[in-house]
Amino acid sequence: MINPVAIQIGSVSIHWYGILIDVAFILGAALAYRHAKTTGLSTEHLLNLIILIIPAAMIGARLYYVIFNWQSYAHNPLEALAIWHGGLAIHGGLIAGVLVGYFYIRKHKLNFWGYADVVAPSIILGQAIGRWGNFINQEAYGYPVSSKFISYFPAFIQKQMYIENQYHHPAFLYESLWDLGVFAFLIYIFKRKQFDGQVMLLYLALYSVGRFFVESLRMDSEMLGPFRLAQVMSILLIGLAVYFYMRLSRKNCK
């Protein structure tokens, strides 16, 4: 098993999970800044958005996770603050980030969909990186698999996916690879987009398709009654993405 603590300095522990999240934010911010410059959007406003959205997304992602896993925190509420132990829900982060970004953009009368397109590739890149934090923490894994099945994966993944005396689907890897594929596609589309909002809406739809199928393999899904919460959110996001895609594309054709 990989030690989740990367650096130990006295009583201070620096976890791989936190390092990977920081790397994701740094790379994502740099990429968004570059895209803003190439499209003529204000980089000053973009940096302001990043400063506001990153903490909002972190709080939203953690709050969303804690709410739907409250039974794990009810007897020790302070553990809800320990994000280095894992437990960040992307849907909560998206909701909080979009709300904060929307109100900032509305206040300053900026192009909402233009800025959304700028940050969309950064978001999916961050998700691809962040899943490796789940890997190190041995979370977001799937149902048990045979030793023959897991043998097709690199040895370090096999060892880390050996949990409670059995091998498991490396669901984190499936989603990370899917996210990287979506990221590459969005970069391609970004340079050729036909209307503002196209990149963000494609991100929401494509990520949600992949998440829907990967979620069916996971053992730790948050539930909404008999349904997996992430799958419900994925369906809702696909529906919203298709609706706004059709609406904006028709508006562009006029």
Secondary structure, DSSP 8 states (H G I E B T S, - for coil): ---SEEEEETTEEEEHHHHHHHHHHHHHHHHHHHHHHHHT--HHHHHHHHHHHHHHHHHHHHHHHHHTTGGGTTT-GGGGG-GGG----HHHHHHHHHHHHHHHHHHHT--HHHHHHHHHHHHHHHHHHHHHHHHHTT-S-BSEE-HHHHTTS-HHHHHHTEETTEEE--HHHHHHHHHHHHHHHHHHHHTT-SSTTHHHHHHHHHHHHHHHHHHTTBSS--EETTEEHHHHHHHHHHHHHHHHHHHHHHHHH-
